[in-house]
Amino acid sequence: MSLKEVFEINGKSDSFDLTKIVGINKDVESNNIQEETSKESTSFTLKQKVSLCMLATVEFTSYCSMSIMAPFYPREATAKGMSETLAGFVFSFYALVVFLSSPIFGKVLPKLGVKFTFIFGILTSGVCNIVFGTLQYIDNTFVFTLLSFIIRGTEALGASAYSTAGYVLVINIFPKNGGVVRGILETFVGLGMSVGPAMGGLLFAIGGFGLPFYVVGMISVMVAPINFYVLSTSDDYKVEVQSGSYLNILKLPSVIITCCVVVVVSATWGFLDPTLEPHLRMYNLNAANIGLIFLLLSATYGVFSPIWGFISDKIKSYWTLMPLGLISSSVVLLFLGPSPVLSFLSSSLLLTIISLSILGVFVAMSVMPTYQGILDGAIDGGFKDNLGTHSIVAGLWSSSYSLGEIIGPALGGVLLQHWGFPRASTALAGMNFIFAIVTTAYFIIKKEKCSKCDVNTENVIQ
């Protein structure tokens, strides 16, 4: 409605209604603000671009270090006298330490400082990678096993530190583009996890057990001082000390359900670390080729993460993406085995490759909305929308993901040794399907309650 129309309408009456003009001006101002906000949210400043490059580099190198041992460590550990179950627990122990320490880092982050915690974690992880490479010189089974757990555990402390601090950095530096930026960073996570096994297999073929760890460790150590100079001072990343309680946030049903989704997705991914390489031995592949197969899963995950992150930000419907991703993952896992349920299928390298490629798409679909889902659940449950809450949520998300990384490799190693890969993948498919049903049921109940509240509110107003 134009100002002229307002004058004409009011001219027919005895009095002039000034509130209509005021209302129109407010609408125009509101539209202008929304347009400006929209423009700001779609572009990054130079500082944000540089920070994004550094965060992406850290994500890439850190997940390289996590995944680089997958193509050859189970075989080398077996050669040192370890069982497949125990080798699986080495992968799980890394996640166990992250699971236990992430909430602690989330609480002490305000005191330690976000930037200090971030850089300390990178350095610790890099040094431990270099030290882990020296295990090739140890022939005693007990000493090799003990040091594998100790070094991986210390490396996990560093990973927990920079992972928790990294989530706070993203929210702080990119307040209007959190979902998109997390999607971009998840792409580099996928690249790190895909390049890691391929790089590990290639470097192992060139220089043996130690070379992959030396290369990735040195890259991490060199990246740390660069971040020290590039990222802003710690004062720019202040987090309120009164950051809430984990017990209070875990009383919220939506938070619990979303955390369970994170655990299941992480367990599905971690399940493959100790089990896929033994499963592929029937095809007589070398470590380099096995690394390339790991590459497929992580590559599709990396490509589709920003896509699902963008969709998640646009539709604001986390409860739709998560169960759909879980159901789709359960179907793909049946084909990956292939499951005894699909008795008409026989195991083949082509089927494995296709299944892994598709699995990466749906793993990304399931996990991308989870962080924002936990955050929104916390805020709706009464938590303040400040960096203290973001710190708690970051620690809880990392802890949940790590719990899945504990369950996945440990369960995978046990099931592989006693049931074989086809039945083990079937069990993971069942777990994904069950939690998809639980998540869907909760979403329906929550939606019905919200609808009733809206109806009651309208009746009160009327």
PyMOL commands that set and color helices and strands:
alter all, ss='L'
color gray80, all
select helices_A, chain A and resi 3-11+18-41+46-67+73-79+84-112+114-137+141-173+178-207+210-230+234-237+246-249+253-283+287-315+318-336+349-367+370-380+387-418+421-461
alter helices_A, ss='H'
color red, helices_A
deselect
rebuild
show_as cartoon
